[in-house]
Amino acid sequence: MDRVWGRGLNLSQPIGRKLVLVVPEWKVSVGQNIDSNHREIAISSKQSKKYDVEAVRASFPPEKAWGEMQGDLFCYLLYRPISFWVTPWLLNLRVPVMGVTLGAFCVAVAMVTIAALGGGLAWAGVAILGFVYHVLDCVDGNMARTLDQSSRLGAILDGTVDMIFWCLLLLSLGLLVNHSGSAIFGPHGVSVSLGLCVLLLLNRQTRDNFAVQNAMQTYFKAERPESIPVTDWLMMILTGLEFVYVFVIAVAGALGVLDWALVGIGIYVAAICVGALWMTFSKAAELDSTTSSSGPH
């Protein structure tokens, strides 16, 4: 339980699951009940609660699961289930949510550092750390929901770290290709990977701008239908393939064909970028057309 220091401290009765301390002259409040003379400090019983896998799973609502299925299918199928087992361990160790997010950032930096240093098994280090990052990226969200500590700052930081990771993963692949002595790209593996980073950022920025301006997603459905059409399954599989990059790097590294991994991922990134931009602009034009036709004549 946290210690609270101050003058004129009076202890009141427990309210619900929170112990409320009334401080006449000042306040520090987790849950606030304010009058003109008193300030309260609410210390939640969650401080000493033990968490298990079921509690973490319960914090992942169906609408969140559906959203992840649509955009990040392989994350939903692979990394999310693993994260449900890791999260209680970190919660019970009292690791802060922000600490996990920053830890994931450190993993991403370590990943590209290993790629830059090179070596015969650098590809394995990149693949393993990429896998660890994906799990941690799920864990911090699990922790925030379980603790009911979701915040705008946390969401922005998580999104920023996520974009840094994807760019560093592509850069790592380019560095690995350069170190391997590619017959396809020569010494230009990094240049190609940086070009892919530009396409990735362009795609994300355009999609996010559309979502902010229209309060809706370009091609995702808000509610899960009773029966998911085959075309939707194909779209979900296609858009979620970026989460298997680490496996592609692992297999290609073991086979000594990292340059072909860069070719395949490059084609995929370019195709997704073009397709996403086309769908976003088409949806925007459709909304403009609908607005114009429903307006006054």
C-alpha positions as CSV (number, residue, x, y, z in Angstrom):
1,M,0.0,0.0,0.0
2,D,1.3,3.5,-0.9
3,R,2.4,5.8,1.9
4,V,0.8,9.2,2.1
5,W,2.4,12.0,4.1
6,G,0.8,15.3,5.1
7,R,-0.6,17.4,7.9
8,G,-4.0,16.9,9.5
9,L,-4.5,13.4,8.1
10,N,-7.8,11.8,9.1
11,L,-8.9,8.2,8.3
12,S,-12.5,7.6,7.2
13,Q,-14.3,4.3,6.6
14,P,-13.6,2.1,3.5
15,I,-15.9,2.9,0.6
16,G,-16.6,0.0,-1.7
17,R,-13.2,-1.5,-2.6
18,K,-11.3,1.7,-2.0
19,L,-9.8,3.1,1.3
20,V,-10.4,6.8,1.4
21,L,-8.1,9.1,3.3
22,V,-9.4,12.6,4.1
23,V,-6.8,15.4,4.1
24,P,-8.1,18.8,5.2
25,E,-5.5,21.1,3.8
26,W,-4.4,19.5,0.5
27,K,-5.1,16.6,-1.7
28,V,-3.5,14.0,-3.9
29,S,-6.2,12.0,-5.5
30,V,-6.6,8.9,-7.6
31,G,-10.4,9.1,-7.3
32,Q,-11.6,12.6,-6.3
33,N,-14.5,13.7,-4.1
34,I,-14.0,17.4,-3.6
35,D,-15.7,19.9,-1.2
36,S,-14.5,23.3,-0.2
37,N,-12.6,22.1,2.9
38,H,-11.4,18.6,2.3
39,R,-9.5,16.6,-0.3
40,E,-9.4,12.9,-0.6
41,I,-6.9,10.2,-1.5
42,A,-8.4,7.0,-2.7
43,I,-6.0,4.0,-2.6
44,S,-7.3,1.2,-4.7
45,S,-7.3,-2.4,-3.5
46,K,-5.8,-3.2,-6.9
47,Q,-2.4,-2.3,-5.3
48,S,-2.4,-5.7,-3.6
49,K,-4.5,-7.8,-6.0
50,K,-3.1,-10.9,-7.6
51,Y,-3.8,-11.2,-11.4
52,D,-4.3,-14.3,-13.4
53,V,-4.8,-15.2,-17.1
54,E,-8.6,-15.1,-16.9
55,A,-8.6,-11.6,-15.5
56,V,-6.4,-10.4,-18.4
57,R,-8.5,-12.2,-21.0
58,A,-11.7,-10.6,-19.5
59,S,-10.1,-7.2,-20.1
60,F,-10.0,-7.9,-23.9
61,P,-13.5,-7.1,-25.0
62,P,-15.1,-8.6,-28.2
63,E,-15.1,-5.3,-30.0
64,K,-11.3,-5.0,-29.4
65,A,-10.8,-8.6,-30.6
66,W,-12.8,-7.9,-33.7
67,G,-10.8,-4.7,-34.5
68,E,-7.6,-6.6,-34.1
69,M,-8.8,-9.5,-36.3
70,Q,-9.5,-7.1,-39.1
71,G,-6.2,-5.3,-39.2
72,D,-3.8,-7.5,-37.3
73,L,-5.1,-11.0,-37.8
74,F,-1.8,-12.8,-37.2
75,C,-1.2,-10.7,-34.1
76,Y,-4.6,-11.8,-32.8
77,L,-3.9,-15.4,-33.6
78,L,-0.3,-15.7,-32.3
79,Y,1.1,-12.8,-30.2
80,R,-2.1,-11.9,-28.3
81,P,-2.6,-15.4,-26.8
82,I,1.0,-15.5,-25.7
83,S,0.6,-12.0,-24.2
84,F,-2.3,-13.2,-22.0
85,W,0.2,-15.5,-20.2
86,V,3.0,-13.0,-19.9
87,T,0.8,-10.1,-18.7
88,P,-0.2,-11.5,-15.2
89,W,3.4,-12.1,-14.4
90,L,4.4,-8.5,-15.1
91,L,1.2,-7.2,-13.3
92,N,2.0,-9.1,-10.2
93,L,5.6,-7.8,-10.3
94,R,4.1,-4.3,-10.3
95,V,5.9,-3.4,-13.5
96,P,4.4,-0.1,-14.8
97,V,2.6,0.0,-18.1
98,M,4.8,2.8,-19.4
99,G,7.8,0.7,-18.4
100,V,6.7,-2.2,-20.7
101,T,6.1,0.3,-23.6
102,L,9.6,1.8,-23.1
103,G,11.0,-1.8,-22.7
104,A,9.5,-2.7,-26.1
105,F,11.2,0.4,-27.6
106,C,14.6,-0.8,-26.1
107,V,14.0,-4.2,-27.7
108,A,13.5,-2.5,-31.1
109,V,16.7,-0.5,-30.7
110,A,18.6,-3.6,-29.7
111,M,17.2,-5.4,-32.8
112,V,18.6,-2.8,-35.3
113,T,21.9,-2.7,-33.3
114,I,22.4,-6.4,-33.8
115,A,21.6,-6.1,-37.5
116,A,24.1,-3.2,-37.8
117,L,26.9,-5.2,-36.1
118,G,26.3,-8.1,-38.4
119,G,27.6,-11.6,-37.8
120,G,26.6,-15.1,-38.9
121,L,23.5,-15.3,-36.6
122,A,22.5,-11.7,-36.7
123,W,19.3,-12.7,-38.5
124,A,18.3,-14.9,-35.6
125,G,18.8,-12.0,-33.1
126,V,16.6,-9.8,-35.3
127,A,13.9,-12.4,-35.6
128,I,13.8,-13.2,-31.9
129,L,13.8,-9.6,-30.8
130,G,11.1,-8.8,-33.3
131,F,9.0,-11.6,-31.9
132,V,9.6,-10.3,-28.3
133,Y,8.6,-6.8,-29.4
134,H,5.2,-8.1,-30.9
135,V,4.4,-9.8,-27.6
136,L,5.3,-6.8,-25.5
137,D,3.3,-4.6,-27.8
138,C,0.2,-6.7,-26.8
139,V,1.2,-6.9,-23.1
140,D,1.2,-3.2,-22.4
141,G,-2.3,-2.9,-23.8
142,N,-3.5,-5.8,-21.8
143,M,-2.0,-4.2,-18.6
144,A,-3.6,-0.9,-19.3
145,R,-7.0,-2.4,-19.7
146,T,-6.7,-4.8,-16.8
147,L,-5.7,-1.9,-14.5
148,D,-8.1,0.5,-16.1
149,Q,-5.2,2.8,-16.7
150,S,-5.8,3.6,-20.4
151,S,-4.7,7.1,-21.3
152,R,-4.3,9.4,-24.3
153,L,-0.6,9.8,-23.6
154,G,-0.1,6.0,-23.4
155,A,-2.0,5.5,-26.6
156,I,0.1,8.1,-28.5
157,L,3.4,6.8,-27.0
158,D,2.4,3.2,-28.0
159,G,1.5,4.2,-31.5
160,T,4.8,6.2,-31.9
161,V,6.9,3.3,-30.6
162,D,5.0,0.9,-32.9
163,M,5.8,3.0,-36.0
164,I,9.5,3.3,-34.9
165,F,9.6,-0.5,-34.6
166,W,8.3,-1.2,-38.1
167,C,10.8,1.2,-39.6
168,L,13.6,-0.3,-37.6
169,L,12.5,-3.8,-38.6
170,L,12.7,-2.9,-42.3
171,L,16.0,-1.1,-41.7
172,S,17.3,-4.2,-39.9
173,L,16.5,-6.4,-42.9
174,G,18.3,-4.0,-45.2
175,L,21.4,-4.1,-43.0
176,L,21.3,-7.9,-42.9
177,V,21.1,-8.0,-46.7
178,N,24.1,-5.7,-47.0
179,H,26.1,-7.8,-44.6
180,S,25.2,-11.0,-46.5
181,G,26.6,-9.7,-49.8
182,S,23.4,-9.7,-51.8
183,A,23.6,-10.5,-55.5
184,I,20.3,-8.8,-56.1
185,F,20.7,-5.5,-54.3
186,G,24.5,-5.2,-54.0
187,P,25.3,-2.6,-51.4
188,H,21.9,-0.9,-51.7
189,G,19.9,-3.1,-49.2
190,V,19.6,-0.3,-46.7
191,S,18.5,2.2,-49.4
192,V,15.7,-0.1,-50.5
193,S,14.6,-0.7,-46.9
194,L,14.5,3.1,-46.3
195,G,12.3,3.5,-49.4
196,L,10.0,0.9,-47.9
197,C,9.8,2.8,-44.7
198,V,8.6,5.9,-46.7
199,L,5.8,3.8,-48.3
200,L,4.9,2.4,-44.9
201,L,4.6,5.8,-43.3
202,L,2.7,7.3,-46.2
203,N,0.2,4.5,-46.0
204,R,-0.3,4.9,-42.2
205,Q,-0.5,8.7,-42.4
206,T,-3.1,8.7,-45.1
207,R,-5.2,6.1,-43.4
208,D,-5.0,7.9,-40.0
209,N,-5.9,11.2,-41.6
210,F,-9.0,9.7,-43.1
211,A,-10.0,8.2,-39.7
212,V,-9.5,11.5,-37.9
213,Q,-11.4,13.6,-40.4
214,N,-14.3,11.1,-40.9
215,A,-14.5,9.3,-37.5
216,M,-14.4,6.0,-39.3
217,Q,-12.0,3.5,-40.8
218,T,-11.5,3.1,-44.6
219,Y,-12.2,-0.5,-45.0
220,F,-12.8,-2.0,-41.5
221,K,-16.3,-2.8,-40.2
222,A,-17.3,-1.4,-36.8
223,E,-19.3,-4.6,-35.8
224,R,-18.6,-8.2,-36.4
225,P,-21.1,-9.8,-38.8
226,E,-22.7,-13.1,-37.9
227,S,-21.0,-14.7,-40.9
228,I,-17.7,-13.3,-42.2
229,P,-17.6,-13.3,-46.1
230,V,-14.7,-15.1,-47.8
231,T,-13.6,-11.8,-49.3
232,D,-13.3,-10.2,-45.8
233,W,-11.2,-13.2,-44.6
234,L,-8.9,-12.7,-47.6
235,M,-8.6,-9.0,-46.8
236,M,-7.9,-9.7,-43.1
237,I,-5.2,-12.3,-44.1
238,L,-3.6,-9.9,-46.6
239,T,-3.5,-6.9,-44.3
240,G,-2.1,-8.9,-41.4
241,L,0.8,-10.5,-43.2
242,E,3.2,-7.9,-41.8
243,F,3.1,-9.7,-38.5
244,V,4.9,-12.7,-40.1
245,Y,7.9,-10.6,-41.2
246,V,10.0,-12.0,-38.3
247,F,9.3,-15.6,-39.5
248,V,10.2,-14.7,-43.0
249,I,13.5,-13.2,-41.8
250,A,14.2,-16.3,-39.7
251,V,13.6,-18.7,-42.5
252,A,15.4,-16.6,-45.1
253,G,18.4,-16.2,-42.8
254,A,18.6,-19.9,-42.1
255,L,18.5,-20.6,-45.8
256,G,20.9,-17.8,-46.8
257,V,18.4,-16.0,-49.0
258,L,17.8,-12.7,-47.1
259,D,17.9,-10.7,-50.3
260,W,14.8,-12.7,-51.5
261,A,13.1,-11.9,-48.2
262,L,13.7,-8.2,-48.9
263,V,12.3,-8.7,-52.4
264,G,9.1,-10.4,-51.1
265,I,8.5,-8.0,-48.3
266,G,9.3,-5.0,-50.6
267,I,6.6,-6.2,-53.1
268,Y,4.1,-6.7,-50.3
269,V,4.7,-3.3,-48.7
270,A,4.4,-1.5,-52.1
271,A,1.3,-3.4,-53.0
272,I,-0.4,-2.8,-49.7
273,C,0.5,0.9,-49.9
274,V,-0.9,1.3,-53.4
275,G,-4.1,-0.7,-52.5
276,A,-4.6,1.2,-49.2
277,L,-4.2,4.6,-50.8
278,W,-6.6,3.7,-53.6
279,M,-9.2,2.4,-51.1
280,T,-8.8,5.5,-48.9
281,F,-9.2,8.0,-51.7
282,S,-12.1,6.0,-53.2
283,K,-13.9,6.0,-49.8
284,A,-13.3,9.7,-49.4
285,A,-14.7,10.4,-52.9
286,E,-17.7,8.2,-52.1
287,L,-18.4,10.1,-48.9
288,D,-18.1,13.4,-50.8
289,S,-20.5,12.1,-53.5
290,T,-23.0,11.0,-50.9
291,T,-22.8,14.4,-49.1
292,S,-23.3,16.3,-52.3
293,S,-26.3,14.2,-53.4
294,S,-28.0,14.5,-50.0
295,G,-27.5,18.3,-49.8
296,P,-30.0,21.0,-50.9
297,H,-30.8,21.2,-54.7
